[in-house]
């Protein structure tokens, strides 16, 4: 009985040590290729130009070709992309927001949004406002 018990304990000890070693080897071997693949994928992708915006007064505009906007203290000229989205009526002197991508020295407009002209609010004389308040009461 003692011999059988010793054999069972020995077998359990071997299984415990072997399974621990096997469990350690597999993840360590599979992690390295994943990291290498991720690095290779990042290196292959070219970075897309980041979309930027410029808001200002339209100085010059040629439909489908170019737009020149005076933003703050400098004028910026953009080539208009063939698939550019134009919202509103683009006129010289109008306030416009140009979404563009910069590729080297070239700036290409991908979207142009023209702000609608605001109508000045009609102002009533104070005497008329007071008369309206009295009538409501």
C-alpha positions in Angstrom: 0.0 0.0 0.0 2.9 2.3 0.8 4.5 1.7 -2.6 1.2 2.4 -4.5 0.8 5.7 -2.5 4.4 6.7 -3.3 3.9 6.0 -7.0 0.6 8.1 -7.1 2.3 11.0 -5.3 5.3 10.8 -7.7 3.0 10.8 -10.8 1.0 13.8 -9.4 4.2 15.7 -8.8 5.4 15.0 -12.3 2.1 16.1 -13.9 2.1 19.3 -11.8 5.6 20.3 -12.8 5.3 19.4 -16.5 1.9 21.2 -16.9 3.5 24.3 -15.4 6.4 24.3 -17.8 4.1 23.6 -20.8 1.8 26.4 -19.8 4.7 28.9 -19.7 6.2 28.0 -23.1 3.2 28.5 -25.3 2.3 32.2 -24.6 5.9 33.3 -24.7 6.3 31.7 -28.1 3.1 33.2 -29.6 3.5 36.8 -28.2 6.6 37.6 -30.3 5.1 37.1 -33.8 2.0 39.2 -32.8 4.2 42.2 -31.8 6.2 41.9 -35.0 3.0 41.8 -37.1 1.6 44.9 -35.4 4.9 46.8 -36.0 4.9 45.7 -39.7 1.3 46.8 -40.2 2.0 50.3 -38.7 5.1 50.7 -40.8 3.1 49.9 -44.1 0.3 52.4 -43.5 1.0 55.9 -44.9 -0.3 58.6 -42.7 -3.3 60.4 -44.2 -3.2 64.2 -44.1 -5.0 65.7 -41.2 -8.1 67.8 -42.1 -7.8 71.4 -41.0 -10.1 74.4 -41.1 -9.7 78.1 -42.0 -12.4 80.7 -41.5 -12.4 84.1 -43.0 -13.6 86.4 -45.8 -13.6 85.2 -49.4 -11.1 87.3 -51.4 -11.3 85.4 -54.7 -13.2 82.4 -55.9 -13.2 80.3 -59.1 -15.8 77.6 -59.1 -14.2 74.1 -59.1 -10.7 75.5 -59.3 -9.6 77.7 -56.3 -10.7 79.8 -53.4 -8.7 82.5 -51.6 -9.7 83.3 -48.0 -8.3 86.1 -45.8 -8.1 84.5 -42.4 -6.9 86.8 -39.6 -3.8 88.6 -41.0 -2.9 86.3 -43.9 -4.5 85.2 -47.2 -4.7 81.5 -47.8 -5.2 80.0 -51.3 -6.7 76.5 -51.7 -7.1 74.3 -54.7 -10.7 72.8 -54.7 -10.9 69.0 -54.9 -13.2 67.5 -57.5 -15.3 65.9 -54.8 -15.4 69.0 -52.6 -18.7 69.8 -50.9 -19.9 73.4 -51.2 -22.6 74.7 -48.9 -24.1 78.1 -49.6 -23.5 80.7 -52.2 -19.8 81.5 -52.4 -19.2 85.2 -53.2 -16.4 87.6 -52.7 -16.7 89.3 -49.3 -18.8 86.4 -47.8 -17.6 84.7 -44.6 -16.6 81.1 -45.4 -15.1 78.1 -43.5 -12.8 76.0 -45.6 -12.0 72.4 -44.6 -8.7 71.4 -46.2 -5.9 68.9 -46.2 -2.3 69.9 -46.5 -0.1 67.7 -48.7 3.4 69.2 -48.7 3.0 72.9 -49.8 -0.3 72.2 -51.5 -3.6 72.9 -49.7 -6.6 71.2 -51.1 -10.2 72.2 -50.0 -12.4 69.3 -49.3 -15.4 71.3 -48.1 -16.5 74.9 -48.2 -19.3 76.3 -46.0 -20.5 79.8 -46.5 -22.2 81.5 -43.5 -25.7 83.0 -44.3 -25.8 86.8 -44.2 -27.4 87.9 -41.0 -30.4 90.3 -41.2 -30.1 93.3 -38.9 -32.8 93.1 -36.2 -35.5 95.7 -36.4 -35.3 98.0 -33.5 -38.5 99.6 -32.1 -38.3 102.9 -30.4 -38.6 102.7 -26.6 -41.9 104.6 -26.7 -43.5 101.8 -28.8 -42.2 99.1 -26.5 -43.7 100.8 -23.4 -47.0 101.2 -25.2 -47.1 97.5 -26.1 -46.4 96.5 -22.4 -49.3 98.7 -21.2 -51.7 97.2 -23.7 -50.8 93.6 -22.5 -51.6 94.5 -18.9 
